[in-house]
């Protein structure tokens, strides 16, 4: 419960008790038979003073309630303005962060393309190098019969010679 509501309730309760008191005095005034104007004036004077005091206190209470309401309204406006300012700043910061992330993602995308192409070229170069240097030698089985005969001729002649020891 806010201060304004508490103040209103206490003013209402105080006013209610005074109104009841005034109502009882007015009722006693109706029932009383005034014998003279002075007696009537003496009876009405406290009643009039109480009503004037009640009106003054009611005016003061209403002024106080109005002042408190204005203070709360100003406080609320100030807090709301600060909140809106904070939200706008947060939105601007979030927008800037999103733009920064988009730029970083774009840069990263091109870097990944570049990295993938470099890795592909290096892999191709290594496969080529290993294929060329570590491949098994190829054997060509084409024989020239003349060259083979010339090569084997001295060994065959030596083997066919009769041995002298026999």
DONUFI-625202 format. One record per atom (N, C-alpha, C, O): residue in three letters; x, y, z. Coordinates in steps of 0.2 Angstrom, whole numbers, plus 5000, padded with zeros to 4 digits. Layout:
N
AlaXYZ ...
//
This chain:
166
Unk500449945000 Unk500050005000 Unk500550065000 Unk500950065004 Unk500350114996 Unk500750174995 Unk500650225001 Unk500150215004 Unk501050275001 Unk500950325006 Unk500350365005 Unk499950385010 Unk500150374999 Unk499650414997 Unk498950384999 Unk498550415002 Unk498950314998 Unk498350275000 Unk498250275007 Unk497750285010 Unk498850265011 Unk498850265018 Unk498550335021 Unk498150335025 Unk498850385018 Unk498550455020 Unk497850465018 Unk497450495022 Unk497650445013 Unk496950445011 Unk496450405016 Unk495950435018 Unk496650345017 Unk496250305022 Unk496250335029 Unk495750335032 Unk496850365031 Unk496850395038 Unk496350455038 Unk496050465043 Unk496450495033 Unk496050555032 Unk495250535032 Unk494850575035 Unk495150485028 Unk494450465028 Unk494150435034 Unk493550455036 Unk494550405038 Unk494350375044 Unk494250435049 Unk493750435053 Unk494750485049 Unk494650535054 Unk494050585052 Unk493650605056 Unk493950595046 Unk493350625043 Unk492750595045 Unk492250625047 Unk492750525045 Unk492150485046 Unk491950495054 Unk491350505055 Unk492450495058 Unk492250505065 Unk492050575067 Unk491550585071 Unk492350625064 Unk492150685065 Unk491450705062 Unk490950735065 Unk491250675056 Unk490550675053 Unk490050645058 Unk489550675059 Unk490250585061 Unk489750555065 Unk489650595071 Unk489150605074 Unk490250625074 Unk490150675080 Unk489750735078 Unk489250755082 Unk489850765072 Unk489450815070 Unk488650795069 Unk488250835071 Unk488650735066 Unk487950715065 Unk487550705072 Unk486950725072 Unk487950685077 Unk487550675083 Unk487450745086 Unk486950745089 Unk487850785085 Unk487750855088 Unk487150885084 Unk486750925087 Unk487150875078 Unk486550905074 Unk485850875076 Unk485350905077 Unk485950805077 Unk485350775080 Unk485150795087 Unk484550805088 Unk485650805091 Unk485450835098 Unk485150905097 Unk484750925101 Unk485350945092 Unk485151005091 Unk484351005089 Unk483951045091 Unk484250955085 Unk483550955082 Unk483050935088 Unk482550955089 Unk483350885092 Unk482950865098 Unk482850915103 Unk482350915107 Unk483350955104 Unk483351005109 Unk482851065107 Unk482751085102 Unk482451085112 Unk482051145111 Unk482351205114 Unk482451215120 Unk482551245109 Unk482951305111 Unk482451355114 Unk481951365112 Unk482651375120 Unk482251425124 Unk482451495122 Unk482051535123 Unk483051505120 Unk483251575118 Unk483751565113 Unk484051515111 Unk483851625110 Unk484351625104 Unk485051615107 Unk485451595103 Unk485151635113 Unk485851625116 Unk486051555117 Unk486551535116 Unk485551525119 Unk485651445121 Unk485751415114 Unk486151365113 Unk485351435109 Unk485451405102 Unk486151425099 Unk486451385096 Unk486351485100 Unk487051505098 Unk487551465101 Unk488051445098 Unk487451455108 Unk487951415112 Unk488051345109 Unk488551315109 Unk487451315107 Unk487451245105 Unk487751245098 Unk488051195096 Unk487551295094 Unk487851295087 Unk488551315086 Unk488851295081 Unk488851355091 Unk489551375090 Unk490051325090 Unk490451325085 Unk490051275094 Unk490551215094 Unk490451175087 Unk490851155084 Unk489751175085 Unk489651135079 Unk489951175073 Unk490251135069 Unk489851235073 Unk490151275067 Unk490851275067 Unk491251265062 Unk491151275073 Unk491951275074 Unk492151205072 Unk492651205068 Unk491851155074 Unk492051085072 Unk491951075064 Unk492451045061 Unk491451105061 Unk491351095054 Unk491951145050 Unk492151115045 Unk492051195053 Unk492651235050 Unk493251205050 Unk493651205046 Unk493451175056 Unk494051135057 Unk494051075053 Unk494551065050 Unk493551045052 Unk493450985047 Unk493651005040 Unk493950975037 Unk493351065038 Unk493451085031 Unk494151105030 Unk494451095025 Unk494451145035 Unk495151155035 Unk495651095034 Unk496051095030 Unk495451055039 Unk495950985039 Unk495850945032 Unk496250925029 Unk495150945030 Unk495050915023 Unk495450945018 Unk495750915013 Unk495451015018 Unk495751055012 Unk496551035013 Unk496851025008 Unk496851035019 Unk497551025020 Unk497650955018 Unk498250935015 Unk497250905020 Unk497350835018 Unk497350825010 Unk497750795008 Unk496850855007 Unk496850855000 Unk497450884997 Unk497650854992 Unk497650944999 Unk498250974997 Unk498850924997 Unk499250924993 Unk498950895003 Unk499450845004 Unk499450785000 Unk499950764997 Unk498850764999 Unk498750704994 Unk498950724987 Unk499250684984 Unk498750784985 Unk498850814979 Unk499650814978 Unk499950794972 Unk499950844983 Unk500650854982 Unk501050784982 Unk501550774978 Unk500850744986 Unk501150674986 Unk501050634979 Unk501450604976 Unk500450644976 Unk500250614970 Unk500750644964 Unk500950614960 Unk500850714965 Unk501250744960 Unk501950724960 Unk502350704955 Unk502250714967 Unk502850694968 Unk502950624965 Unk503450604962 Unk502450574966 Unk502550504964 Unk502450504956 Unk502850474953 Unk502050554953 Unk502050554946 Unk502650574943 Unk502850554938 Unk502950624946 Unk503650654944 Unk504150594944 Unk504550584940 Unk504150564950 Unk504650504951 Unk504550454946 Unk505050424943 Unk503950434945 Unk503750384940 Unk503950404933 Unk504250364929 Unk503850464931 Unk504050494924 Unk504850484924 Unk505050464918 Unk505150514929 Unk505850514928 Unk506150434928 Unk506550424924 Unk505850394932 Unk506050324931 Unk505950294925 Unk506350254922 Unk505350304922 Unk505150284915 Unk505550314910 Unk505750274905 Unk505750374910 Unk506250404905 Unk506950374906 Unk507250354901 Unk507150354912 Unk507850324912 Unk507750254910 Unk508250234907 Unk507250214911 Unk507150154908 Unk507150154901 Unk507450114898 Unk506750194898 Unk506750204891 Unk507450214888 Unk507650184883 Unk507750264891 Unk508450284889 Unk508850224889 Unk509250204884 Unk508850184894 Unk509250124895 Unk509050074890 Unk509550034887 Unk508450064888 Unk508250014883 Unk508450034876 Unk508649994872 Unk508450094875 Unk508650124868 Unk509350114868 Unk509650094862 Unk509750124873 Unk510450114873 Unk510650034872 Unk511050024868 Unk510249994875 Unk510349924875 Unk510249904868 Unk510549854865 Unk509649924865 Unk509449914858 Unk510049934853 Unk510249894848 Unk510349994854 Unk510850014850 Unk511449974850 Unk511749954845 Unk511649954857 Unk512249914858 Unk512149844854 Unk512549814852 Unk511549814855 Unk511349744852 Unk511349754845 Unk511649704841 Unk511149804842 Unk511149814834 Unk511949814832 Unk512149784827 Unk512349854836 Unk513049864834 Unk513349794835 Unk513749774831 Unk513249754840 Unk513549694841 Unk513349644835 Unk513749604833 Unk512649644833 Unk512449604828 Unk512849624821 Unk513049574817 Unk512949684820 Unk513249704814 Unk513949684814 Unk514249654809 Unk514249684820 Unk514949664821 Unk515049584820 Unk515449564817 Unk514549554822 Unk514549474821 Unk514449464814 Unk514749414811 Unk514049504810 Unk513949484803 Unk514549494799 Unk514749454795 Unk514949554801 Unk515549564797 Unk516049514799 Unk516449484795 Unk516049484805 Unk516549434807 Unk516349374804 Unk516849334801 Unk515749354803 Unk515549294799 Unk515749294792 Unk515949244789 Unk515649354789 Unk515849364782 Unk516649354781 Unk516849314777 Unk517049384786 Unk517749374785 Unk517949304786 Unk518349274783 Unk517549274791 Unk517749204793 Unk517549154787 Unk517849104785 Unk517049174783 Unk516749134777 Unk517349134772 Unk517549084769 Unk517549194770 Unk518149194765 Unk518749164768 Unk519049134764 Unk518949164774 Unk519449134777 Unk519449054776 Unk519949024774 Unk518849034777 Unk518748964776 Unk518748934769 Unk519048884768 Unk518548974764 Unk518548964757 Unk519348964756 Unk519548914752 Unk519749014758 Unk520449014756 Unk520748954760 Unk521248924756 Unk520648934766 Unk520948884769 Unk520748814766 Unk521248774765 Unk520148804763 Unk519948744760 Unk520348744753 Unk520548684752 Unk520448794750 Unk520848794743 Unk521548774745 Unk521848734741 Unk521848804749 Unk522548794751 Unk522648724753 Unk523148694751 Unk522248694757 Unk522248624760 Unk522248584754 Unk522548534753 Unk521748594749 Unk521648554743 Unk522248554739 Unk522548504736 Unk522548614738 Unk523148624734 Unk523748584737 Unk524148554733 Unk523848594743 Unk524448554747 Unk524348484747 Unk524848444746 Unk523748464747 Unk523548384747 Unk523748364740 Unk524048314739 Unk523548404735 Unk523648374728 Unk524448374727 Unk524648324724 Unk524848424729 Unk525548424728 Unk525848364732 Unk526348334729 Unk525648354738 Unk525948294742 Unk525748234738 Unk526248184738 Unk525148224736 Unk524948154733 Unk525448154726 Unk525648094725 Unk525548204723 Unk525948204717 Unk526648184718 Unk526948144715 Unk526948214723 Unk527648204725 Unk527648134727 Unk528148094725 Unk527248104732 Unk527348034734 Unk527147984728 Unk527547934728 Unk526748004724 Unk526647964718 Unk527247954714 Unk527447904711 Unk527548014713 Unk528148014708 Unk528747974711 Unk529147934708 Unk528847994718 Unk529547974721 Unk529447904724 Unk529947864725 Unk528847884726 Unk528747824730 Unk528447764726 Unk528347714728 Unk528347784720 Unk527947734715 Unk528447674714 Unk529047694713 Unk528247614713 Unk528747564711 Unk528947574704 Unk528647594700 Unk529547544703 Unk529847554696 Unk529447514691 Unk529247454693 Unk529447534685 Unk529047494680 Unk529647454677 Unk530147474675 Unk529447394676 Unk529947344673 Unk529647334665 Unk529047314664 Unk530147344661 Unk529947324654 Unk530247264652 Unk530847254652 Unk529947214649 Unk530147154648 Unk530247144640 Unk530047084637 Unk530447194637 Unk530547184630 Unk531347164629 Unk531747204631 Unk531447114626 Unk532147084625 Unk532347094618 Unk531947074613 Unk532947114617 Unk533247114610 Unk533547044609 Unk534047034613 Unk533347004605 Unk533746934604 Unk534446944602 Unk534846904604 Unk534646994598 Unk535246994596 Unk535747014602 Unk536246994602 Unk535447064606 Unk535847084611 Unk535947034616 Unk536547024620 Unk535446994617 Unk535546934622 Unk536046884619 Unk536446854623 Unk535946874613 Unk536446824610 Unk537146844611 Unk537646804612 Unk537246904609 Unk537946934610 Unk538146934617 Unk538746924618 Unk537746944621 Unk537946944628 Unk538146874631 Unk538546864635 Unk537746824629 Unk537846754631 Unk538346714627 Unk538546664629 Unk538546744621 Unk539046704617 Unk539646684620 Unk539846624620 Unk540046724624 Unk540646704627 Unk540546654632 Unk540946604632 Unk540046654636 Unk539846604641 Unk539746534638 Unk539946484640 Unk539346534632 Unk539146474629 Unk539746444626 Unk539846384626 Unk540146484623 Unk540746454619 Unk541246424625 Unk541446364624 Unk541246454630 Unk541746424635 Unk541446364638 Unk541746314639 Unk540746364639 Unk540446294641 Unk540546244636 Unk540546184638 Unk540546254630 Unk540546204625 Unk541246184623 Unk541346124619 Unk541746214625 Unk542446194623 Unk542546124627 Unk542346114632 Unk542946084623 Unk543146024626 Unk543646034632 Unk544146074631 Unk543546004637 Unk544046014642 Unk544645974641 Unk544645924638 Unk545246004642 Unk545945974641 Unk546145924646 Unk546545884645 Unk545845924651 Unk545945874656 Unk545645804655 Unk545845764659 Unk545345794651 Unk544945734650 Unk545445684646 Unk545245634645 
//
